[in-house]
Amino acid sequence: MKKNNILNAIVNVATNRLAGKYNLTQYRDGGSKHTEKLKAITHKAICEQIVQFAKENPNIPLYFILSVGISKGAYKMSEFAKGYKRFDADKVKMVYRMGMAYNAHNGLERRKMSDVTIRLIMRYYERVSQDFDYFLIDLAKSKVLGKDCGSREMNYAVLCKNLNIPIKEEETKLADVA
C-alpha cells in the first residue's frame, strides 16, 4: 500500500514541536531570522487546523481540503516545503457542498467530484458567489450534462457558461472556434 507522503508530513508538523533552532538568538524578536520563525509557527498552526478539519470531515478527501482551502497546488510536497500561509475551512465546506449539489443535479450523486468539477466549482465560488442559495438558482437554470459535467473532454468554457460563470474574452473566442 502506498503511503501518503503529504499526509504524513502534515501530521508530523502538526503533532511535533517546532525545531529547537527557533530558540536561538537570531530567531527571537528583532533577530535577523525572526520572520523565518514566524513562517514556521504559521505553517505549524495551519497543519494543526488541517488535521483537525480532516478529523471533523472524514467524507472530504485530503487533496480536496488542500486544493480548495490552501491553494490549487497545495497537495504537492514542493508547496508544502515552502510553508502554508493560510487555510480557509469555510471555503472548503462550501465548495464541497456546492460540488455535491452539482453532481446530484447531473445524476452523479454517489460519485466523488472530478478535478474538472472541483476547478469549476472553485471558479464559481471565487468569481460569482459564495452563497449556496444563489448557486442553487444558477444550478437550476443549467442543463443536465450527466457524466460530461466533470469530463476533461468537455469544453471548459461550455461548462462555465452552463453555470453562469463569466469567462475572459480570449476563452470565449477559443470556445467559438472549437
C-alpha positions as a Markdown table, in Angstrom:
| # | Residue | x | y | z |
|---|---|---|---|---|
| 1 | Met | 0.0 | 0.0 | 0.0 |
| 2 | Lys | 1.3 | 3.4 | -1.0 |
| 3 | Lys | 1.9 | 5.9 | 1.8 |
| 4 | Asn | 0.5 | 9.3 | 1.5 |
| 5 | Asn | 3.7 | 11.5 | 2.0 |
| 6 | Ile | 1.8 | 14.8 | 2.2 |
| 7 | Leu | -0.5 | 13.5 | 4.9 |
| 8 | Asn | 2.5 | 12.1 | 6.9 |
| 9 | Ala | 4.3 | 15.4 | 6.5 |
| 10 | Ile | 1.3 | 17.5 | 7.7 |
| 11 | Val | 0.6 | 15.2 | 10.6 |
| 12 | Asn | 4.3 | 15.2 | 11.6 |
| 13 | Val | 4.4 | 19.0 | 11.6 |
| 14 | Ala | 1.1 | 19.3 | 13.5 |
| 15 | Thr | 1.9 | 16.8 | 16.2 |
| 16 | Asn | 5.6 | 17.7 | 16.9 |
| 17 | Arg | 7.1 | 20.8 | 18.4 |
| 18 | Leu | 8.9 | 23.4 | 16.4 |
| 19 | Ala | 12.6 | 22.7 | 15.8 |
| 20 | Gly | 14.9 | 23.7 | 18.6 |
| 21 | Lys | 16.8 | 26.1 | 16.4 |
| 22 | Tyr | 14.0 | 28.6 | 16.6 |
| 23 | Asn | 15.1 | 29.2 | 20.2 |
| 24 | Leu | 18.4 | 30.7 | 19.1 |
| 25 | Thr | 19.0 | 34.4 | 19.4 |
| 26 | Gln | 18.8 | 35.1 | 15.6 |
| 27 | Tyr | 15.2 | 33.7 | 15.6 |
| 28 | Arg | 14.0 | 35.8 | 18.5 |
| 29 | Asp | 12.1 | 39.1 | 18.1 |
| 30 | Gly | 14.4 | 41.6 | 16.5 |
| 31 | Gly | 16.8 | 38.9 | 15.3 |
| 32 | Ser | 17.9 | 38.5 | 11.7 |
| 33 | Lys | 15.8 | 35.4 | 11.1 |
| 34 | His | 12.7 | 36.2 | 13.1 |
| 35 | Thr | 10.4 | 36.2 | 10.0 |
| 36 | Glu | 11.5 | 32.6 | 9.3 |
| 37 | Lys | 10.4 | 31.6 | 12.8 |
| 38 | Leu | 7.0 | 33.4 | 12.3 |
| 39 | Lys | 6.5 | 31.5 | 9.0 |
| 40 | Ala | 7.3 | 28.2 | 10.7 |
| 41 | Ile | 4.8 | 29.0 | 13.5 |
| 42 | Thr | 2.1 | 29.9 | 10.9 |
| 43 | His | 2.8 | 26.7 | 8.9 |
| 44 | Lys | 2.6 | 24.6 | 12.1 |
| 45 | Ala | -0.7 | 26.2 | 13.1 |
| 46 | Ile | -2.2 | 25.6 | 9.6 |
| 47 | Cys | -1.1 | 22.0 | 9.7 |
| 48 | Glu | -2.9 | 21.6 | 13.0 |
| 49 | Gln | -6.0 | 23.1 | 11.5 |
| 50 | Ile | -5.9 | 20.8 | 8.5 |
| 51 | Val | -5.5 | 17.7 | 10.7 |
| 52 | Gln | -8.4 | 18.8 | 12.9 |
| 53 | Phe | -10.6 | 19.7 | 9.9 |
| 54 | Ala | -9.9 | 16.3 | 8.3 |
| 55 | Lys | -10.9 | 14.5 | 11.5 |
| 56 | Glu | -14.2 | 16.5 | 11.7 |
| 57 | Asn | -14.9 | 16.0 | 8.0 |
| 58 | Pro | -13.9 | 12.4 | 7.1 |
| 59 | Asn | -16.0 | 12.5 | 3.9 |
| 60 | Ile | -13.9 | 15.2 | 2.3 |
| 61 | Pro | -10.7 | 13.9 | 0.7 |
| 62 | Leu | -7.4 | 15.4 | 1.8 |
| 63 | Tyr | -6.4 | 16.5 | -1.8 |
| 64 | Phe | -9.7 | 18.5 | -1.9 |
| 65 | Ile | -9.1 | 20.1 | 1.5 |
| 66 | Leu | -5.6 | 21.2 | 0.4 |
| 67 | Ser | -6.5 | 22.3 | -3.1 |
| 68 | Val | -9.5 | 24.4 | -2.0 |
| 69 | Gly | -8.5 | 25.5 | 1.4 |
| 70 | Ile | -4.9 | 26.5 | 0.8 |
| 71 | Ser | -4.0 | 26.7 | -2.9 |
| 72 | Lys | -4.5 | 24.7 | -6.1 |
| 73 | Gly | -1.1 | 23.0 | -5.8 |
| 74 | Ala | -1.0 | 22.6 | -2.0 |
| 75 | Tyr | -1.1 | 18.8 | -2.3 |
| 76 | Lys | 2.4 | 18.8 | -3.7 |
| 77 | Met | 5.4 | 18.3 | -1.5 |
| 78 | Ser | 7.2 | 21.3 | -3.1 |
| 79 | Glu | 4.4 | 23.6 | -2.0 |
| 80 | Phe | 4.4 | 22.0 | 1.5 |
| 81 | Ala | 8.1 | 22.7 | 1.7 |
| 82 | Lys | 7.5 | 26.4 | 1.0 |
| 83 | Gly | 5.2 | 26.5 | 4.0 |
| 84 | Tyr | 1.4 | 27.1 | 4.1 |
| 85 | Lys | 0.3 | 30.7 | 4.7 |
| 86 | Arg | -3.5 | 30.4 | 5.2 |
| 87 | Phe | -6.3 | 27.9 | 5.4 |
| 88 | Asp | -10.0 | 28.7 | 4.7 |
| 89 | Ala | -12.1 | 25.9 | 6.2 |
| 90 | Asp | -15.4 | 27.7 | 5.3 |
| 91 | Lys | -14.4 | 27.8 | 1.6 |
| 92 | Val | -13.7 | 24.0 | 1.7 |
| 93 | Lys | -17.1 | 23.3 | 3.2 |
| 94 | Met | -19.0 | 25.5 | 0.8 |
| 95 | Val | -17.2 | 24.3 | -2.3 |
| 96 | Tyr | -17.7 | 20.7 | -1.2 |
| 97 | Arg | -21.4 | 21.4 | -0.6 |
| 98 | Met | -21.8 | 23.1 | -4.0 |
| 99 | Gly | -19.9 | 20.4 | -5.8 |
| 100 | Met | -22.0 | 17.6 | -4.3 |
| 101 | Ala | -25.2 | 19.5 | -5.3 |
| 102 | Tyr | -23.7 | 19.9 | -8.8 |
| 103 | Asn | -23.0 | 16.2 | -9.1 |
| 104 | Ala | -26.5 | 15.4 | -7.8 |
| 105 | His | -28.1 | 17.8 | -10.3 |
| 106 | Asn | -26.2 | 15.9 | -13.1 |
| 107 | Gly | -27.2 | 12.5 | -11.9 |
| 108 | Leu | -23.9 | 11.6 | -10.2 |
| 109 | Glu | -25.0 | 11.7 | -6.5 |
| 110 | Arg | -22.8 | 8.8 | -5.4 |
| 111 | Arg | -19.6 | 9.8 | -7.3 |
| 112 | Lys | -16.8 | 11.9 | -6.0 |
| 113 | Met | -16.0 | 15.1 | -7.7 |
| 114 | Ser | -13.6 | 15.1 | -10.6 |
| 115 | Asp | -10.7 | 17.5 | -10.8 |
| 116 | Val | -12.7 | 19.4 | -13.5 |
| 117 | Thr | -15.7 | 19.7 | -11.2 |
| 118 | Ile | -13.6 | 20.9 | -8.4 |
| 119 | Arg | -12.0 | 23.6 | -10.5 |
| 120 | Leu | -15.3 | 24.6 | -11.9 |
| 121 | Ile | -17.0 | 25.0 | -8.5 |
| 122 | Met | -14.0 | 26.8 | -7.1 |
| 123 | Arg | -14.2 | 29.2 | -10.0 |
| 124 | Tyr | -17.9 | 29.8 | -9.3 |
| 125 | Tyr | -17.2 | 30.4 | -5.6 |
| 126 | Glu | -14.4 | 32.9 | -6.4 |
| 127 | Arg | -15.9 | 34.7 | -9.3 |
| 128 | Val | -19.7 | 34.5 | -9.0 |
| 129 | Ser | -21.0 | 33.9 | -5.4 |
| 130 | Gln | -20.1 | 32.3 | -2.2 |
| 131 | Asp | -23.9 | 32.0 | -1.3 |
| 132 | Phe | -25.3 | 28.4 | -1.6 |
| 133 | Asp | -28.8 | 29.6 | -2.4 |
| 134 | Tyr | -27.5 | 31.8 | -5.3 |
| 135 | Phe | -25.6 | 28.8 | -6.5 |
| 136 | Leu | -28.8 | 26.6 | -6.4 |
| 137 | Ile | -30.6 | 29.2 | -8.6 |
| 138 | Asp | -27.8 | 29.1 | -11.3 |
| 139 | Leu | -27.7 | 25.3 | -10.9 |
| 140 | Ala | -31.5 | 25.0 | -11.5 |
| 141 | Lys | -31.1 | 27.1 | -14.7 |
| 142 | Ser | -28.2 | 24.9 | -16.0 |
| 143 | Lys | -28.5 | 22.0 | -18.4 |
| 144 | Val | -28.1 | 18.4 | -17.0 |
| 145 | Leu | -24.9 | 17.2 | -18.5 |
| 146 | Gly | -24.7 | 13.7 | -17.0 |
| 147 | Lys | -21.2 | 12.3 | -17.0 |
| 148 | Asp | -20.0 | 15.1 | -19.2 |
| 149 | Cys | -20.3 | 17.6 | -16.3 |
| 150 | Gly | -16.8 | 16.6 | -15.0 |
| 151 | Ser | -15.2 | 15.3 | -18.1 |
| 152 | Arg | -12.0 | 16.5 | -19.5 |
| 153 | Glu | -13.3 | 16.0 | -23.0 |
| 154 | Met | -16.0 | 18.6 | -22.4 |
| 155 | Asn | -15.0 | 22.2 | -23.3 |
| 156 | Tyr | -14.3 | 24.1 | -20.1 |
| 157 | Ala | -15.8 | 27.3 | -21.4 |
| 158 | Val | -19.1 | 25.4 | -22.1 |
| 159 | Leu | -19.1 | 24.2 | -18.5 |
| 160 | Cys | -18.6 | 27.7 | -17.3 |
| 161 | Lys | -21.4 | 29.1 | -19.4 |
| 162 | Asn | -23.7 | 26.4 | -18.2 |
| 163 | Leu | -23.3 | 27.6 | -14.6 |
| 164 | Asn | -23.3 | 31.3 | -15.5 |
| 165 | Ile | -19.6 | 31.7 | -14.7 |
| 166 | Pro | -18.0 | 34.7 | -16.5 |
| 167 | Ile | -15.1 | 33.8 | -18.8 |
| 168 | Lys | -12.5 | 36.0 | -20.4 |
| 169 | Glu | -12.9 | 37.2 | -24.0 |
| 170 | Glu | -10.0 | 35.1 | -25.2 |
| 171 | Glu | -11.5 | 32.0 | -23.7 |
| 172 | Thr | -14.8 | 32.8 | -25.4 |
| 173 | Lys | -13.1 | 33.2 | -28.8 |
| 174 | Leu | -11.4 | 29.8 | -28.3 |
| 175 | Ala | -14.8 | 28.2 | -27.4 |
| 176 | Asp | -16.4 | 29.6 | -30.5 |
| 177 | Val | -13.6 | 28.2 | -32.7 |
| 178 | Ala | -13.9 | 24.7 | -31.1 |
